[in-house]
Amino acid sequence: MKVVVVGTGYVGLVTGTCFAETGVSVTCVDIDAEKIRKLNAGIVPIYEPGLERLIENNVKKERLSFSTSLKDVIDCDVIFSAVGTPPDEDGSADLQHVLAVAREVGRNMQHYLVIVTKSTVPVGTAQKVKNAIDEELKKRNVSIPFDVASNPEFLKEGDAINDFLKPDRIVIGIESEQAKKVMQRLYKPFVLNGHPIIFMDIPSAEMTKYAANSMLATRISFMNDIANLCEIVGADVNFVRKGIGSDSRIGEKFLYAGVGYGGSCFPKDVKALIKTAEENGYTLEVLKSVEKVNDKQKSVLFNRIIKHYDNNLEGKIFSIWGLAFKPNTDDMREAPALVMIEKLLQAGARIKGYDPAAMEEAKHRLGNRIEYAKDPYEALIDTDGLVLMTEWSEFRVLNYRVMEKLMKNKVIFDGRNIFEPSDMQEFGFTYYSVGRKSV
């Protein structure tokens, strides 16, 4: 089979590379000529563990290639649209790139194709894609059969390769048996170990993606709300999480208290689903509260900082460990660290930042507004406090003796609850976390 994937962001690049890994001939297309030049030179523009090695292997075996022209590679069986759908000012998903791909397909297709929306899009988008292709075919005065399909992605940044190659489930919305057969053939290597393909109508597939991300976001906001109450009443949110997570009806995943969710998916998808409901005369009360709690949670740790220093941060120096929105990625979109940095800077503080993967992205976003350290310990030199925002593995096992010698003031604000209060007490740190007693 020949597959074209339009868009070389996280979703598109992982999708194309993983299909190539199964022996499919894949071309990834992007209008960003510089990005394609880098990919053809072996430079991967995103940080995703394992991706660079897979790209190199499949390019070498001539199963994976890159192009700036959809027209030149449209002689294929399936086209995946994996372009961005950023939020508009009103929270709705911006479909201009999705529809631009559809029109380009309509202008150039020569035979039957399955056009698959891989991007996260609102219910009804597939019909808009279909209409856009039909309009272009009419302009050409030709009649070429095609099918549209919806195949939402469920990839976790930092573990996207494993998620794609060993999926929990594959959700596909289709309109015809022909499209179903094409998609079954394409995904056959991924279901040999019993992973299910769940076929459904297209609107249900489009809704499934938003519902899944919104449920995960809901669990996070719920646990953060509980964490804030735990502090007030003297409970420990880590014990509470274990107590409720052991219930098989609830489970442990996405019940960790912290400084709120970020990234490219949860904030955008929650907003988009709320907007979809409003456009259809319905109010998603739970999700509106989820969003409100998350926005509030990003300020919880800063409020502790400002209180500890008696509302005076002028001239104080803080080390921030973790700039990406989660471990194992360099993605800083909607990262809680960005909110913390802005609040500290506005209060007159200086910042020394460190992240194992997101330093270049941070420099691109923040420039010289903060200082950048080469390792966690360098970031601690002469600081008035450590603020941990991302739970990278390298932050979990530390030399506390070295830390206390480097810091001017032994104060730690742990936004991810990765340190043990007993250790903090033993080494004489003043310690604040989320949903637990301060030390």
N, C-alpha and C positions, 0 to 999 in steps of 0.2 A: 504493500500500500504506500501511497504518497500522501503526506500530510503537510499542510502549511499552517504555521502558527503566527498570527499577526500580533505583534507586541512582545517586547523582550524585557519586561519587568520580571518581578519574582514569579508570577504565575506563568507567563508565556515561556520564559527561559527554562523553568523547571519542567513544564509540560512537554515542550519540544524535546528536551534532552532525554527525559525518561521514556518517551515514545521511541526515540532513536535507540535507546538501550535495548529495546525488545526486537530490533531489526527493521523497524519502519524507516523509510526514507523521509527525512524531515527537513524543511526549510523554515527558518525563523525570519520573519520580516519586520522591519521597523523603519519608520520615516526618518529617524535620527541617524544620519549618516555617520556621525562620529562614534556612536555606540556600535554600529555595525562594523566600522573600521577596526575598533578595538577587539570585538569578538573574532573577527577574521585574523587578527594578530595574536589571538590567544589570551586576550585580557578580558577577564570577566568583570562586568561593571557592578555587580552586587556581591555581598558577602553571604554565602550560604554554604555551610559545611558539606563537603563532598561534591559540590556542583562543578567546580573547576576541573577536577579529575575526570568526571563523567563527560564533560564537554570535550576535553582534550582527546579522550578515548574514542568518542563517536565521530569527531571531525577526522581523526586519523583513519578511521575505518570507512570514511566517506558516506556515513549515514546521516550526518548533521551538517548543514551549511547555513549561511546567513546572507540576507539580501535586503536592499532598500526598495525593491520593486515587486509588488504583488502581481502586477501584470505579467512579469517575466516568469513567474513560477506557478501560475494559476492552473496549469495542467496537472491536477492532483485529484484525490478522491474526497478529501475532507479539509475544510478550512476552519481552524479554531480562531475565534476573535477573543484575544486576551488583552485588549487595550484598557487604559485607565478609565475609571468612572468616578472622577472626583466629585465631592459634594458641591452643589450650587449654594448660593448665599442663604437660600431658604431651607437647606438641608436635603433637598432632593438630589438624586444622582444625575450627573451631567452625562448625557448619552451622545454628545456630539462625535466623539471618536468612534464609538460603536457603530453609529449610523454612517459615518464616513467610510468605514471598512465595508459595510453593506453595499453602499453605492459603488465603491471600487470593484467589488465582486460583480455586481450587476453590469457594470460597463465592460467587463473583460471575460466573463465565463463563456466557455464554448461547449460544455457538456454537463451532464447531471453532476451535481455537487451536494454534499451535506455541509451546511454552514452552521457551525456550533458556537453558541455564545458561552465562553468560559469565564468572562468577566462577571462580577457580581452586579446584577441589574434588576430593576424593579419588575414586578409582574406586569406583563403586557409588552415588554421590550421585544420579545421574539416576533410578535406581530408587526411591530414597527420595522424591524429588520427585514421581514418578509415584504412589507410594503415598499421599502426603499429599493430592494432588489428588483421587484416587479416594475417599479417606475423606470428604472434604468433599462430594463429589457424592452419596455414599450418604446422608449426613445430610440432604441436600436431596431425596433420593428422585428424582433425575433421572439420565438417561444422556446425556451429551454427549461426543462423540468429541474426542480431543485427542492430540497427539504431544509428547513431550519430545525435546530435542536437546541436544548439547553443542557449544559453539563457543568453545573457549579463545582468550584474547587473547594476542598476542605483541607488546605495545607497550613501547617504551622510554620511560621518563619523560624529558622534554626533547626527544623527537622523535616523540611519540605520533601527532600528526596525520599526518605523513608515513608512519609505519608503517601506519596504518589505510588511508589513501587509496592507498598503493602497497605492498601487502603482499608479502612473499616468498612466502607461501602462506596459504591459508585452510583451516583444519582444522575439519571438521564431522562430528560423530557423529550418526547418525540411525537410526531403526527402521523407517521406512516410505517408500515412494515418494512419498507425498503430502507428507511433511515435506521430502523431498529437493527436490521441485519448488518448494516455497515458498522454501526457502533459496537455491536456484539463482536464482530470480527476484530475490530481495532483493540478492544479491551480484553480479548480472550486471555492474553498472557497474565493479566492482573487478577484473574478469578480462578486460576488453577488450584489455588490453595483454599478455596471456599469463600473468598470475599464476594459478597453479593453485588450484582448489578440490579438496581431498583429502577425499573422503567415506570414512567408515569406521564401524565399530560404535562405540557410545557409550563402553564401557569403554576402548577404545584411544584415543579422543579425549581422555578425561579423563587418561589416563596420559601422553599426548604432551606436555601442558603441563608436568607435573612433571619429566618426563625432559629436556625442553629446558632448563628453568631449572637443573636439577641438573647438566647437562653444562657449562653456562656457568660455574656456580659452581665446578665441578671444575677447569676451565681456570685460573680465577683463583687458587685455592688451590695448584694445582700450580706455577704460576709464582712465587707467593710463597715456596713451599718451596724452589724452585730459587734464588730471589734470596738467601735466607738462606744457602744453601750457597755461592753465588758470593762473598759477602763473606768467608766463612771461608777460601776457597781463593785469593782474589785475582782472581776473574773479574768481568766487568762484565755484569750481567743484561740491559742494553739490547742489547749485541752478541749475547748468547745468544738473546734474543727474535727479533732480525732473522735470525739464522742458522737457527733452527727454523721461524720463521713464513714463510720463503720457500719452504718445502716445501708443495706444493699439498695434500698430505694433511693438513696441520696448519693452515696459514693464520695470519694475524697477529691476528685479533680475539680479545679477552678473554685476551691474554697479557701484559698490563701488570702489572708488580710494583707493590705499594703497601701500604696499611695495611688491606687486607681489604675484602670486599664488605659492603654494607648495603642499606637500602631496604625496601620493603614486600613484595618478591617472593622474592628468593633465600634469605634466612635462613628465612622462613616455609615456603617450598616444600620446601627441603631437609629441614627438621624433619618436615614432614608426610609426605614420601615415606619417610623412615626409619621413622616410626611406622606407616605403612601396611604396610610390609614386616614389622615386628615383629608386628602384629596377624594377619598371615598366616603366622607361623612362619618368617620368613626374615630374615636380617641383611644389610643393605647395607653391607658393610665399607668400600668405597671412599667412600661418602657420609658415613659416620661420621667418617672421617679428614678429609674435605673440611671438615666443620663444625669439627672440632678444630683444624685448621690455621688456619682463618679466625678463630676465637676468639683463638688465640695471636697471630696477626698484628696484631690491633688493639692489642697492647701492645708490639710491637717498637720502635716509634719512641719511646714513653715510656721504655723501658729505656735507649735511647741518651741521652735527655735526663737522666735521673737519674744515669747514669754520668758524663756530661760535667761535671755540677755536683757531683760527689763526694757523691752521696746527700743533698744539702741544697738543697731548693727553697724553703725558708721565706722568704717575702718577695720571691721572684723574680717578675718580671712577664713574661708571655709573650703575644705576639700570635698569634692563630689565624686563619689565612686559610682560609675554606671551612668552612661549618657543615652544609650539605646533604650527603646521602650521595653525590651526584654532581653534575656541572654541569647547568645549564639546568633546575633544579627547586628548589622550596623544601621538598622532602620531607626530613625529618630522622629518619624511622623507621630504627632500627638503624644510624644514621650512625656511622662510626668516630670522628668529631669528638666525639660525646657521650662515648665511652669515654675519649678523651684528656682532655677537660675534667674529668671526674670524677676521674681519676687525678691531674691537676695540682692540683686544688682540695684533694684529700685530702692532698697532699704540702705544702700550705701556700702554693701559688703564687697569684698574681693573674692574671686573663686579660682581654685585650682582644680581642673577637671581631669579625670582619667577614665578610659573605657578600653577594654581589650580589642574591640573591633571598630568602634564608631568615632575614632579620633579625627579622621579626615572629614567625615560627614559633619562632625561638630565644628570643625574649622570653617567648613563651607557655610554653615548656618549662623555661627556666632562670631566668626572672625577673631579679632583681638579683644573682644569684650571680656573674655576670660583667659586664664593662663592654662597651659597644657603640660601635663606631666608625662614622663616616659614610663612610669610604673606607679602602683598604688602608694608605695612608701614615699616616693619623691613628692607626691601630691600632699602628703601630710606635714611636710616641713614647715614649722612655725605657724601652724593653723590653730584657729580658735575652736574648731569643731569639724568632725567628719560627718558627712551626710551621705548615707548609702541609698541609692535610688534603683539599682538593678542588681539582681541576685546572681551575678556571674560566679562560677565555681571557684575561681581563684581568690575570691573574697572570703571564702568560708573557713579556710585554715590559715591562720595568721600568726605572726610573731608579735604578741601583745607587748613584750618588753621593748622591742624596737619601736613600736607605735607610740608608746608613752614617752619615749625619749625624743621622738621627732616632733610631737605635738606641743604647742604652747599651752593649750588647755585640753585636758583629757575628757572631752565630751563627744559622745557618739549619738547620732540620730539615725536609727535603723529603720528605713522605710519598707523593708522586706522581711523583717523578723528573722534574720539569718544567724544572729549572734545569740549566745545563751546568757541570760541575765546573771547566772551564777559566775560565769567567766568574767563578765564585766565587773562584778562586785569584787572578785578575787584580785583583779589587777587595778582596782581603784578608779575605774572609769565612771563618769556620770553617763547614764544610759537611758535613752528614750526609744521606744518602739511603738508598734501599732496594736492596740488591743491588749496590752500587757502592762503590769505595774512598772513604773520607772524605777531605776536604780540610782 
